[in-house]
Structure formats: C-alpha cells, structure tokens
Amino acid sequence: MNKKTIAIITSGGSSTRFGSNKLLEKIGEMSVIETTISKFIDLVDEIIIPAKDDIKEHISNSKLFCNKIKFAPSGETRQKSVYNGLLECDNCDIVLIHDGARPFIDIETIKKTIELTKEKRAVVVGIKAIDTIKQIKDGKIIKTLDRAEIFHAQTPQAFEYNLIKNIHEKYKNNPNFTDDSSMAEAENIDVYYLEATIKNKKITTKDDLS
C-alpha cells in the first residue's frame, strides 16, 4: 500500500547573516525557495510551507505553484513553524522536514529517505565528519572525539507522521531543541542515519549560492 508522503519546507528564517531574504535570491532562473520546492514536487503527495507574507506571495506567483502546495502560519521559531506545518497535514503517513535554504538536495537522496523512513520510522540525512573534532570548554580543548562516530546533520529529516507530531506536541513549549531529530532522541526513539552529499549545504551567505 502506498503511504501518503508530505514535505514540510521551512521558510521563516531571518536571513540575518545573508543581509536580505536569501530564499528570494536567484539560482539560475529560479529563486532559492523555488529550487528547493522543485526537488520535492514530483516525489511527495503534498508540500506544506510555513511562510510569511512575502514568501507566500512569491510562491503563489511562481510557475511551480499547484494544488500540491499549501501554506501554514510561520512561527516565531523554526520549531513552531514545523509544528504549524504538522497541524496542516491530513491523513499523512510520512513527513519530510526540509530547510527551504537547502536547494541543492539531491533527488536520489530524497527518494532514499522516503524508502528508509517506511522501514525505520525516523531518518536524518547528513555527511560524515572529515575533520578532527574537538570538544571545548572555557576556551580550552578538553577532548578529541572519534570522528568515525560523528556526522553533520542536514535535512530532510523524515519521520512517521504520528510519531513526530506527538513529539512536537509534547515539546511545543520547550525551546531547547535545534532540530526535529533531537526531540525524537529525547524520547529514546531510534533515529537512523542516511548519508547524503556535501553539496546539500544550507545557504547562509552569498558565497553559498554557487
């Protein structure tokens, strides 16, 4: 039986370090947010975008806009935006949560994420650490970590819908989580790793557009 799959694409960041709304910057013929949407549009049943007015207007006027796309209110934090997106899901089985500012995600990675989530319930894509990783405290190195056991988490992070919705519901007033998988970890849920590519970077500065 096919499982209904929804992507929540976050778009409410402040872009403080970028200097302007990075999601509206162009990559070739499309904006950053359009490029991100284009990677998911044919692979999922629906895309939900927690969006402020400028992004909502931009996407609504895009050639990509179709009945697969709908909007949710943008929250004060990413965590609240994702929760708002989850509340808009209808009869969903699997949800992929992805940063709108990661337009270089590989389509094959999205496909693999969906398939692995059907089996494992909770999946995070990322890349293995290359550099030696040091733990520091008060300006001093206190430990060298085993980089073979460390990876840089990216998005999408994908979950069985009821699993992640219930977790978000429980922690909706707790601001201490930096991503969705950390909430699952707090509930002792097994979260599995899927290796992506280094090109799946998050756009932070103008240099990241190329």
C-alpha positions as CSV (number, residue, x, y, z in Angstrom):
1,M,0.0,0.0,0.0
2,N,1.3,3.4,-0.9
3,K,2.0,5.7,2.0
4,K,1.0,9.4,1.8
5,T,4.1,11.5,2.0
6,I,4.2,15.2,2.8
7,A,7.2,17.5,2.8
8,I,7.2,20.5,5.2
9,I,9.6,23.1,3.8
10,T,10.6,25.7,6.3
11,S,10.9,29.3,5.0
12,G,10.7,31.6,8.0
13,G,14.3,32.3,8.8
14,S,15.5,35.8,9.5
15,S,18.5,35.7,7.0
16,T,20.4,38.0,9.3
17,R,23.9,36.8,8.2
18,F,22.8,36.9,4.5
19,G,21.7,40.6,4.6
20,S,18.4,40.0,2.6
21,N,15.9,37.3,2.3
22,K,18.1,34.5,0.9
23,L,15.1,32.4,-0.2
24,L,14.2,35.0,-2.8
25,E,17.7,35.1,-4.3
26,K,18.1,33.5,-7.7
27,I,19.9,30.3,-8.6
28,G,19.7,30.4,-12.4
29,E,16.1,31.0,-13.4
30,M,14.5,30.2,-10.1
31,S,14.7,31.6,-6.6
32,V,16.2,29.5,-3.8
33,I,12.8,28.5,-2.4
34,E,11.5,27.6,-5.9
35,T,14.6,25.5,-6.5
36,T,14.0,23.7,-3.2
37,I,10.3,23.1,-3.9
38,S,11.2,21.8,-7.4
39,K,13.2,18.9,-5.9
40,F,10.3,17.6,-3.9
41,I,7.3,18.4,-6.1
42,D,7.2,15.2,-8.0
43,L,8.3,12.9,-5.1
44,V,5.6,13.7,-2.5
45,D,1.9,14.0,-2.4
46,E,1.8,17.4,-0.8
47,I,4.1,20.3,0.2
48,I,3.3,22.4,3.2
49,I,5.3,25.7,3.6
50,P,5.1,27.6,6.9
51,A,5.5,31.1,5.3
52,K,5.5,34.8,6.0
53,D,3.6,37.0,3.6
54,D,6.5,37.8,1.2
55,I,7.4,34.1,0.7
56,K,3.7,33.1,0.4
57,E,3.1,35.8,-2.3
58,H,6.3,34.8,-4.1
59,I,5.4,31.1,-4.3
60,S,1.8,31.8,-5.1
61,N,3.0,33.7,-8.2
62,S,5.5,31.0,-9.2
63,K,5.2,28.8,-12.2
64,L,5.7,25.9,-9.8
65,F,2.6,26.7,-7.8
66,C,-0.1,24.0,-7.9
67,N,-2.7,22.2,-5.8
68,K,0.1,20.2,-4.2
69,I,1.3,23.3,-2.4
70,K,-0.3,24.8,0.7
71,F,0.8,27.2,3.4
72,A,0.9,27.2,7.2
73,P,1.5,30.1,9.5
74,S,5.1,30.9,10.1
75,G,6.0,30.5,13.8
76,E,8.3,32.6,16.0
77,T,10.9,29.8,15.8
78,R,11.7,27.0,13.3
79,Q,10.3,24.5,15.8
80,K,7.0,26.4,16.0
81,S,6.8,26.7,12.2
82,V,7.3,22.9,11.8
83,Y,4.6,22.3,14.4
84,N,2.3,24.5,12.4
85,G,3.1,22.6,9.3
86,L,2.4,19.3,11.0
87,L,-1.1,20.5,12.1
88,E,-1.9,21.1,8.4
89,C,-1.1,17.5,7.4
90,D,-4.2,15.5,6.5
91,N,-4.1,11.7,6.6
92,C,-0.4,11.7,6.3
93,D,1.9,8.6,6.8
94,I,5.4,10.0,6.3
95,V,6.6,13.6,6.7
96,L,9.9,15.0,5.4
97,I,11.0,18.2,7.1
98,H,13.5,20.2,5.0
99,D,15.1,23.6,5.2
100,G,14.0,25.9,2.4
101,A,17.6,27.2,2.3
102,R,18.9,23.8,1.2
103,P,18.1,23.9,-2.5
104,F,21.0,21.6,-3.6
105,I,19.5,18.5,-2.1
106,D,19.9,15.5,-4.5
107,I,16.7,14.0,-5.7
108,E,18.0,10.4,-5.2
109,T,18.7,11.3,-1.5
110,I,15.0,12.3,-1.2
111,K,13.9,9.1,-2.7
112,K,16.2,7.0,-0.4
113,T,15.0,9.0,2.6
114,I,11.4,8.2,1.9
115,E,12.0,4.5,1.4
116,L,14.2,4.2,4.6
117,T,11.6,6.0,6.7
118,K,9.0,3.5,5.6
119,E,11.2,0.9,7.3
120,K,12.8,2.8,10.2
121,R,10.3,5.4,11.2
122,A,12.9,8.2,11.8
123,V,15.7,9.1,9.4
124,V,18.2,12.0,9.3
125,V,20.4,12.7,6.3
126,G,23.9,14.1,6.8
127,I,27.6,13.7,6.0
128,K,30.3,12.0,8.0
129,A,32.8,14.2,9.7
130,I,36.1,14.7,7.8
131,D,38.0,17.0,10.1
132,T,39.2,16.0,13.5
133,I,36.5,17.1,16.0
134,K,37.5,18.7,19.4
135,Q,35.3,19.3,22.3
136,I,36.0,22.6,24.0
137,K,35.1,24.3,27.3
138,D,36.1,27.8,28.6
139,G,38.4,28.3,25.6
140,K,40.3,25.0,26.2
141,I,40.2,21.7,24.3
142,I,39.1,19.0,26.7
143,K,38.6,16.0,24.4
144,T,39.2,14.8,20.9
145,L,36.1,13.0,19.6
146,D,36.0,9.9,17.4
147,R,35.1,11.3,14.1
148,A,34.1,7.9,12.8
149,E,31.1,8.2,15.1
150,I,30.2,11.8,14.2
151,F,28.3,13.2,11.3
152,H,27.0,16.6,10.3
153,A,23.2,16.5,10.3
154,Q,21.4,18.0,7.4
155,T,17.8,17.9,6.1
156,P,15.5,16.3,5.2
157,Q,14.7,14.7,8.5
158,A,11.9,12.3,7.9
159,F,9.5,10.6,10.3
160,E,6.4,8.5,10.6
161,Y,3.8,11.3,10.9
162,N,2.1,10.3,14.1
163,L,5.5,9.8,15.8
164,I,6.8,13.3,15.1
165,K,3.5,15.1,15.6
166,N,3.1,13.6,19.0
167,I,6.7,14.5,19.9
168,H,6.2,18.1,18.7
169,E,3.0,18.3,20.7
170,K,4.8,17.3,23.8
171,Y,7.7,19.7,23.3
172,K,6.0,22.6,21.7
173,N,6.7,24.9,24.6
174,N,10.3,23.7,25.0
175,P,12.7,25.9,23.0
176,N,15.9,23.9,23.6
177,F,15.9,21.7,20.5
178,T,17.9,22.6,17.5
179,D,16.3,20.1,15.1
180,D,13.5,17.6,14.9
181,S,15.6,14.5,15.4
182,S,16.9,15.8,18.8
183,M,13.3,15.8,20.1
184,A,13.0,12.1,19.0
185,E,16.2,11.3,20.7
186,A,14.9,12.9,23.9
187,E,12.1,10.3,23.7
188,N,14.6,7.5,23.2
189,I,13.3,6.9,19.7
190,D,15.8,5.2,17.4
191,V,16.8,7.7,14.7
192,Y,18.7,6.3,11.7
193,Y,21.4,7.9,9.5
194,L,21.4,8.2,5.7
195,E,24.5,9.6,4.1
196,A,23.8,12.5,1.7
197,T,26.3,14.7,-0.1
198,I,28.4,17.7,0.8
199,K,26.6,19.8,-1.8
200,N,23.5,19.6,0.3
201,K,24.7,22.8,2.1
202,K,22.5,25.3,3.8
203,I,22.7,28.8,2.3
204,T,23.9,31.2,4.9
205,T,26.0,33.7,3.0
206,K,26.0,34.9,-0.7
207,D,29.1,32.6,-1.3
208,D,26.8,29.6,-0.7
209,L,24.7,30.4,-3.8
210,S,27.3,29.0,-6.1
